[in-house]
Amino acid sequence: MVKITGVVKGSPADRTGIADGDILVSMNGHDVRDVLDYMFYAAETQVQLVLERSGERFERVICKDEYDDLGLEFESYLMDQKMSCRNQCVFCFIDQMPPGMRKTLYFKDDDARLSFLQGNYVTLTNMTQEDIDRIIRMRLNINVSVHTTNPELRCRMMHNRFAGEKLDYLWQMAEAGIQLNCQIVLCPTLNDGDELRRTLTDFGRMMPNLQSVAVVPVGLSKYRDGLYPLVPFTKETAAQALDLIAEFQEQFLEKYGTRTVFPSDEFFLLAERELPGGDDYEGYPQYENGVGMLRSLADEFDAALEDAEPEHLPRKVTIATGYAPHAFLSALTQKAEKQWEGLTCNVIPIRNDFFGERITVTGLITGQDLIAQLKGKDLGDELLLSSSMIRRDSDVFLDDVTIGEVEEALQTKIRLTANDGYELLDAILGIVY
């Protein structure tokens, strides 16, 4: 049962007399506990609602076009509390955060509903057989953090004695035809090497319902006192991981017509290897996991170079980035400088003092590190930053420093760019639409 907090004026629900404060009990004979139940049953053309008002139950029947919204509003998006993670994974980055940050940054979500609605990854450890049955009944696609298919190792890596047995849910969903995307956070000496080979071999059991797998390297901050003694990837171990993954890509491609498993861009940067071509990413199914972002950016940037018409030369800009993609971005901007005389683009790597020097990705750069390392430098007409540094729908970095505070400290204008080659070149050239 869920309390209705609003009814859209003129909506089907409003026309049938449903009111703010009514309790939604069931839809078409099914109990309603959260947004998944509501969305699934509300999609039908005829919806029989059982509601409660002042302790009395009553019914309403709504006839509408398929998928039309009923017009009911609830206190929260999920119509329920967000489910938190019950694990203490040895690689969890949230456990490696410094103290004193805002409370929301320490929340670990592990909610299957957000997996379906927003693409979040879940571990399955806080789910029940009833949850899996509902996923299968509703035919919901889901994203799963697997890490290893060795039950004992999964328990150890996730510090959860149920983590191994919950793998059975994975096989159940695959056998039932549920489309799955999976991820592996790879940790040297733990789930790499022979253990990774075992996991990828087991993934063959899920075909053809396994859509894609992302393999990403563990990220290690400087705040690891008392945590499991993980070691970072080196050039050699990153290359070994790439070779093993490539072996399985070839096997899957030959047998199923798809590579299925994809290493993140960071592995190629660590191993100092060339990125695969765009076609090798098969439509970028694991883009949000950092798989193919750089290849996509490079291909778009090269295409943009062919048609761009700069209007503001001479022009000088600075791009601040992480150490990992620094050389890659420098190579891109040099193409633009070569094409247009009067264009200067300085790409400056930012050392991550906030989280530690082992963190070399751009998205974890903080405002205070930008200020400390760029203050006093000639940044040119604009400072270009990746929007991945900023909290979604805000102007705040991870350390709560605002864009305005960085602009004031550096005495420059900041322009944010998404991971889009066309947008990056427009920003470099000062083009505004």
C-alpha positions, -999 to +999 in steps of 0.1 A: +000+000+000+013+034-010+000+069-001-010+092-030+005+126-025-010+143-055-033+139-085-027+156-118-056+179-127-076+165-156-058+131-156-076+098-157-072+094-119-086+129-113-116+123-136-125+092-115-125+110-082-092+098-068-078+124-043-046+134-026-042+114+006-059+082-007-040+050-002-033+029-033-039-008-022-039-028-054-040-026-092-058-053-113-058-076-083-021-072-075-006-056-044+014-024-051+046-020-031+067+002-053+072+020-086+078-013-106+044-027-096+028+006-104+044+011-138+038-025-149+001-026-140-006+010-150+005+002-186-027-018-192-057-002-210-081-010-182-068-006-146-090-016-117-077+002-086-085-006-050-080+024-027-085+033+009-098+066+023-105+073+060-102+035+067-128+026+040-119+007+009-134+015-025-127+007-062-122+028-093-118+015-129-098+036-154-100+029-192-073+046-212-048+041-240-020+017-234+009+033-214-010+065-208-002+079-173-028+076-146-019+109-131-010+098-096+019+113-076+037+098-047+061+110-020+092+095-036+102+084-071+105+047-060+073+049-039+095+032-013+128+036+005+159+032-016+177+000-008+212+003+004+242-021-001+247-048+025+283-056+014+317-044+024+335-050-009+372-049-006+374-025-036+344-002-027+354+034-035+329+048-011+349+031+018+379+050+005+364+084+008+379+110+032+358+119+063+338+151+065+322+150+031+284+155+026+263+125+038+249+116+004+283+107-009+286+079+016+253+062+007+258+029-012+227+021-033+220-015-043+185-013-057+172-035-085+145-010-093+172+017-101+189-009-122+158-012-145+149+025-144+183+042-144+209+016-154+225+012-119+243-020-111+232-043-083+249-072-065+218-093-059+228-098-023+198-080-008+173-096-031+150-126-025+136-153-047+104-133-048+123-103-062+138-125-089+104-141-098+090-106-102+119-096-125+112-127-146+075-121-146+078-085-157+106-092-182+128-065-167+163-061-180+189-058-152+225-048-147+245-070-122+279-064-105+293-099-106+331-095-101+336-133-099+316-164-105+337-183-079+312-184-049+338-186-022+359-158-037+328-136-042+319-140-005+355-130+004+356-100-020+322-087-009+325-096+028+290-111+026+285-148+033+255-149+010+272-134-020+282-167-035+248-184-033+231-153-048+249-161-081+221-187-086+198-157-093+221-148-122+217-182-138+179-182-132+174-149-149+196-159-179+178-192-183+145-173-182+156-150-211+162-119-190+186-095-208+216-089-186+245-066-185+273-073-161+304-057-147+336-069-131+358-047-109+392-064-115+416-065-086+452-078-091+459-111-073+422-116-064+399-120-093+423-116-123+443-142-141+428-177-137+399-164-117+390-140-145+393-169-170+368-189-148+344-160-147+344-153-184+341-191-191+310-192-168+295-162-186+292-184-217+264-202-198+244-170-200+245-166-237+227-153-257+210-134-229+242-119-217+242-086-236+276-072-224+303-073-197+325-044-186+358-051-170+372-021-151+403-018-130+401-012-092+405+024-081+426+030-050+425+062-031+449+072-003+423+066+024+427+028+028+439+025+064+425-007+078+411-019+044+421-050+024+456-046+011+449-042-026+475-034-052+471-012-083+475-023-118+508-018-135+516-016-172+524-053-173+494-065-153+470-043-173+485-057-205+479-093-192+443-085-184+438-070-219+453-101-235+430-125-216+399-104-224+409-103-261+411-141-260+375-144-248+363-117-272+376-138-301+359-169-287+325-152-282+327-134-315+333-167-333+306-186-314+279-160-308+287-131-332+295-106-305+325-098-284+303-095-253+331-086-229+349-052-231+378-037-210+374-001-199+395+026-216+417+028-185+433-005-192+446+007-225+460+038-210+477+018-182+491-007-207+501+021-231+482+004-260+462+018-288+425+019-284+404-004-305+385+009-335+349+022-330+334-009-346+350-031-320+328-016-294+296-029-311+275+002-304+291+010-270+268-010-247+291-003-217+298+034-224+287+045-190+313+022-175+341+040-193+342+015-221+348+032-255+344+068-242+378+078-256+374+061-289+340+077-294+354+111-284+383+108-308+361+097-338+337+125-331+365+150-328+381+140-361+347+143-378+341+177-363+375+189-375+363+185-411+334+209-408+343+234-381+346+271-390+363+290-362+352+326-356+373+337-327+409+333-336+434+339-323+423+320-292+440+303-262+423+278-239+434+254-212+420+219-206+425+205-171+423+167-171+434+136-151+468+121-157+454+090-174+439+107-205+464+136-206+485+123-235+453+112-254+437+146-251+470+164-260+471+144-293+436+155-301+442+192-295+474+191-315+453+182-345+432+213-340+463+235-335+478+222-366+447+229-386+442+265-375+470+290-370+464+312-340+448+285-319+466+275-287+453+247-264+472+237-233+463+204-217+473+203-181+472+171-160+459+176-125+474+155-097+447+141-075+459+153-041+424+150-026+420+112-032+456+103-038+480+102-067+468+067-077+435+082-088+442+095-123+408+097-140+393+130-148+359+125-131+374+125-096+392+158-099+381+183-072+378+220-071+405+225-045+430+206-066+422+227-096+427+259-076+459+247-060+475+236-093+463+262-117+464+293-097+488+319-112+489+302-146+480+319-178+448+299-187+439+319-217+404+328-227+387+299-210+393+269-188+376+238-202+366+211-178+348+178-183+313+178-169+321+145-153+338+165-125+305+181-115+277+165-095+247+158-118+223+187-120+245+210-100+276+233-102+295+216-074+326+194-074+330+164-052+346+185-025+317+209-024+337+237-041+315+254-067+323+263-103+319+300-093+345+296-065+370+281-089+364+308-115+369+335-088+401+319-075+416+314-109+402+346-124+390+328-155+358+316-171+350+279-170+332+260-197+320+225-191+321+199-219+305+165-221+323+135-235+315+146-270+340+153-297+319+179-314+312+197-282+348+196-272+360+212-305+333+239-302+345+247-267+382+249-279+372+272-308+348+293-287+318+284-308+285+290-290+251+280-305 
